[in-house]
Amino acid sequence: MNFSSFVRQHWAALRALLVLTVIVGIGYPLFIWLVAQIPGLKDKADGSIIEVNGKPVGSSLIGQLFTDDKGDPLPQYFQSRPSAAGDGYDPLATSASNLGPESIVDTPADPSLPEDDNGYKASLLTLVCSRSKAVGDLEGVDGKRPFCTGEGVGAVLSVIGPRDSRGNVVSPTKVVSVNEPCETTKQPFLNTYEGVRVECAKFGEDYSIGQIVPIKGAASDPVVPADAVTASGSGLDPNISPAYADLQIARVAKTRGVSTDEVRQLVADHTDGRTLGFLGEPRVNVLELNVALDAKYPNKG
């Protein structure tokens, strides 16, 4: 290849690079930005930001916590569903807990270590149980759920003894409440199982040799709805169900010094139905509802 051919080929490549840079790197983004400024699209393109007195307080597309500096729920506000994204609703750490339905046994804490670094890890079942109890205590309702103890941990036993051909224990010799350590409970949630006294778990002992048996208990129809005790897949869901919003009305109304009917009407005004009439479920945007509450019924507590 002679020098003139080399120059022509590279000059053609350079021109193509410049043209494509202008079209794809400048023209296309500029066109998309101009389209996004069309009325009706601009708000969504800018992140659906909600402002109060000219100051942004959040996005209607991303949930947030309504808690104090200790992590306790602020009683004057509707509470969001739980979040597994970072410390809660962190857009930079969006994720789920990755715990599945078989996660029912907690990783026990080492009693010799500090509480904030003792190795304890709650199972999905115990997370659900503890959240349900906390919501019940906050709202003044029964927070009991199937397969949960009254103290808000998973009601799970390790049943040890000889097994049949299917692997089921036929004659228990020892029964342990695996999610209730002896260091934190005086009496397991169940006294006996098939005639054998139930023991609380002791740190360092291996109970995986037993048959893991969840105990349903008497709570068959929980008052606390599912979205109040489970996180969304992204950890950023800004909405709650109308059932969870309804559960919180009495508390919010009492704290703000207004009637439940007034708050219930505001919830209804901020309840969206199924998308296109058949996609998804009815939902309440928590941030929009709380902003409307502050505007119409300022907190008197």
C-alpha positions in Angstrom: 0.0 0.0 0.0 1.5 3.4 -1.0 1.4 6.5 1.1 -1.5 8.2 -0.8 -3.8 5.2 -0.4 -3.0 5.0 3.3 -3.9 8.7 3.7 -7.2 8.3 1.7 -8.3 5.4 3.7 -7.6 7.0 7.1 -9.1 10.3 6.0 -12.4 8.4 5.0 -12.4 6.7 8.4 -11.8 10.0 10.2 -14.7 11.6 8.3 -17.0 8.7 9.2 -16.0 9.0 12.8 -16.7 12.7 12.8 -20.1 12.3 11.1 -21.2 9.5 13.4 -20.0 11.4 16.4 -22.2 14.4 15.4 -25.2 12.2 14.7 -25.0 9.6 17.5 -23.1 11.6 20.1 -24.7 15.0 19.7 -27.7 15.0 17.4 -29.5 11.9 18.8 -29.2 12.9 22.5 -30.3 16.4 21.7 -33.3 15.1 19.8 -34.3 12.9 22.8 -33.8 15.8 25.2 -36.1 18.0 23.1 -38.8 15.3 22.9 -38.5 15.0 26.7 -39.3 18.7 27.1 -42.8 18.2 25.6 -45.5 19.1 28.1 -46.7 15.8 29.7 -43.3 14.2 29.4 -41.0 16.8 31.0 -41.9 15.8 34.6 -41.2 12.1 34.0 -38.0 12.9 32.1 -36.8 15.0 35.0 -37.3 12.1 37.5 -40.9 12.8 38.7 -39.5 15.0 41.4 -42.0 16.2 44.1 -41.4 19.6 45.5 -42.7 21.4 48.7 -42.3 25.1 48.8 -39.9 25.0 45.9 -37.6 22.4 47.5 -37.4 18.8 46.2 -38.4 16.2 48.8 -38.1 13.1 46.7 -39.3 11.3 43.6 -42.7 9.7 43.2 -40.9 6.8 41.5 -38.6 5.9 44.4 -39.8 5.1 48.0 -38.2 6.5 51.1 -38.3 5.9 54.8 -40.4 8.0 57.2 -38.4 7.3 60.4 -36.5 9.3 63.0 -32.7 9.2 63.5 -33.1 6.0 65.5 -35.0 4.2 62.8 -38.3 4.3 64.6 -41.4 5.1 62.5 -42.7 8.7 62.6 -46.3 8.2 63.8 -47.7 11.2 61.9 -46.7 9.7 58.5 -47.8 6.7 56.5 -45.0 4.1 56.5 -43.5 2.6 53.4 -43.1 -1.1 52.8 -39.7 -2.6 54.0 -36.6 -2.2 51.8 -33.6 -4.4 51.3 -31.7 -1.7 49.3 -28.8 -0.6 51.5 -30.0 1.0 54.7 -33.4 1.3 53.0 -34.4 2.8 49.6 -30.8 3.5 48.6 -30.9 3.9 44.8 -27.2 3.1 44.7 -27.7 -0.3 46.3 -31.0 -1.4 44.8 -31.5 -5.0 45.5 -33.7 -7.7 47.1 -32.7 -9.7 50.1 -32.2 -12.8 47.9 -33.8 -14.9 50.6 -36.3 -17.5 49.4 -39.2 -19.5 50.8 -36.9 -22.1 52.2 -35.1 -19.5 54.4 -36.7 -20.4 57.7 -33.8 -21.1 60.1 -31.8 -18.2 61.5 -28.0 -18.0 61.7 -27.5 -17.9 65.5 -25.7 -15.1 67.3 -22.5 -15.7 69.2 -23.4 -14.6 72.8 -19.7 -13.8 73.5 -19.5 -11.1 70.9 -21.0 -7.6 70.8 -24.6 -7.4 69.5 -23.7 -5.4 66.4 -21.1 -8.0 65.3 -22.2 -11.3 66.7 -22.9 -13.1 63.4 -26.6 -13.2 63.7 -28.6 -13.3 60.5 -32.4 -13.6 60.4 -34.1 -15.9 58.0 -36.8 -14.6 55.7 -39.4 -16.2 57.9 -38.1 -14.4 61.0 -37.8 -11.1 59.1 -41.5 -11.4 58.1 -42.5 -12.4 61.7 -40.6 -9.6 63.3 -41.9 -7.0 60.9 -45.5 -8.2 61.4 -45.1 -7.9 65.2 -43.6 -4.4 64.9 -46.4 -3.3 62.6 -49.0 -4.8 64.9 -47.5 -3.0 67.9 -47.3 0.3 66.0 -50.9 0.2 64.7 -52.5 -1.4 67.8 -53.6 -4.6 66.0 -52.8 -8.2 66.2 -49.5 -8.8 64.4 -49.6 -12.6 64.6 -48.9 -14.6 61.5 -48.8 -18.3 60.6 -45.5 -20.0 61.4 -44.5 -17.1 63.7 -44.0 -17.1 67.5 -45.5 -14.5 69.7 -42.1 -12.9 70.0 -41.8 -12.4 66.3 -39.4 -15.1 65.2 -40.0 -18.1 62.9 -41.8 -20.9 64.7 -39.4 -23.7 63.6 -38.4 -27.0 65.3 -35.6 -29.4 64.7 -37.1 -32.8 65.4 -34.3 -35.4 66.2 -34.9 -39.1 66.2 -35.1 -42.3 64.1 -36.6 -41.8 60.6 -38.6 -43.8 58.2 -37.8 -44.6 54.5 -39.1 -41.1 53.5 -36.8 -39.3 55.9 -39.6 -38.4 58.4 -38.9 -38.7 62.1 -41.1 -41.4 63.5 -40.2 -41.3 67.1 -38.7 -38.0 68.3 -36.1 -38.2 71.0 -35.2 -34.4 71.1 -37.0 -31.3 69.9 -35.4 -27.9 69.7 -36.9 -24.5 68.8 -34.0 -23.5 66.5 -34.8 -19.8 66.2 -35.2 -19.2 70.0 -31.7 -19.2 71.7 -31.5 -20.0 75.4 -29.8 -16.6 76.0 -32.9 -14.7 74.9 -35.9 -16.8 76.0 -37.0 -18.4 79.2 -39.6 -20.6 77.6 -39.9 -21.9 73.9 -43.0 -21.0 72.0 -44.2 -24.6 72.3 -44.1 -26.7 75.4 -44.1 -30.2 73.8 -44.1 -31.7 70.4 -45.5 -35.3 70.0 -45.0 -35.8 73.7 -41.4 -34.5 73.8 -40.5 -31.4 75.7 -39.3 -28.6 73.4 -35.9 -27.0 74.2 -34.5 -23.7 73.2 -31.4 -23.6 71.0 -27.9 -23.5 72.4 -25.2 -21.7 70.5 -22.6 -24.0 68.9 -24.9 -27.1 68.6 -25.8 -28.5 65.2 -29.5 -29.0 64.8 -29.3 -29.7 61.1 -29.3 -33.4 61.9 -32.9 -33.1 62.8 -36.0 -32.8 60.6 -36.8 -29.1 60.2 -40.5 -28.6 61.0 -42.3 -25.2 60.8 -45.3 -24.9 63.1 -48.2 -23.0 61.6 -49.9 -22.1 64.8 -53.4 -20.7 65.3 -53.0 -17.4 63.3 -54.6 -18.3 60.0 -55.7 -14.9 58.7 -53.2 -12.2 59.5 -54.3 -8.6 60.0 -51.1 -7.2 58.7 -50.9 -7.4 54.9 -48.1 -9.0 53.0 -46.6 -5.8 51.6 -46.1 -4.5 55.1 -43.7 -7.4 55.9 -41.9 -8.1 52.6 -39.6 -6.0 50.5 -39.9 -5.4 46.8 -37.5 -6.9 44.3 -35.8 -3.6 43.7 -36.1 -2.3 47.3 -37.3 1.0 45.9 -41.1 0.5 45.5 -42.8 3.8 46.3 -46.2 2.3 46.8 -48.2 0.3 49.3 -51.4 -1.6 49.1 -54.7 0.1 50.0 -55.0 -2.5 52.7 -51.7 -1.4 54.3 -52.7 2.2 54.0 -56.1 1.5 55.6 -54.3 -0.2 58.5 -52.4 3.1 59.2 -55.3 5.5 59.0 -56.3 5.5 62.7 -52.7 6.1 63.9 -52.1 9.0 61.5 -55.5 10.6 62.2 -54.9 10.4 66.0 -51.4 11.9 65.7 -52.6 14.7 63.5 -55.7 15.5 65.5 -58.2 14.9 62.6 -60.9 12.4 62.0 -60.3 9.0 60.4 -62.8 9.9 57.7 -60.8 12.9 56.6 -57.6 10.9 56.4 -59.4 8.0 54.7 -60.7 10.4 52.0 -57.2 11.6 51.4 -56.0 8.0 51.0 -58.8 7.4 48.5 -57.7 10.5 46.5 -54.2 9.2 46.3 -55.1 5.6 45.4 -54.4 4.5 41.8 -56.2 1.6 40.2 -54.7 -1.1 38.0 -52.7 0.2 35.1 -54.9 0.1 31.9 -57.6 -1.5 34.1 -56.0 -4.9 34.3 -52.3 -4.7 35.0 -50.9 -4.9 38.5 -52.9 -4.1 41.7 -54.4 -0.9 43.2 -51.7 1.1 45.0 -51.1 4.2 47.1 -48.0 6.4 46.6 -46.6 7.0 50.1 -44.6 10.1 49.4 -47.4 11.8 47.5 -49.9 10.9 50.3 -47.6 12.2 53.1 -47.0 15.5 51.3 -50.7 15.9 50.9 -51.2 15.2 54.6 -48.7 17.9 55.6 -50.4 20.4 53.3 -54.0 19.7 54.4 -53.6 18.5 57.9 -50.3 19.7 59.5 -49.1 17.6 62.3 -50.3 18.8 65.7 -48.5 16.2 67.8 
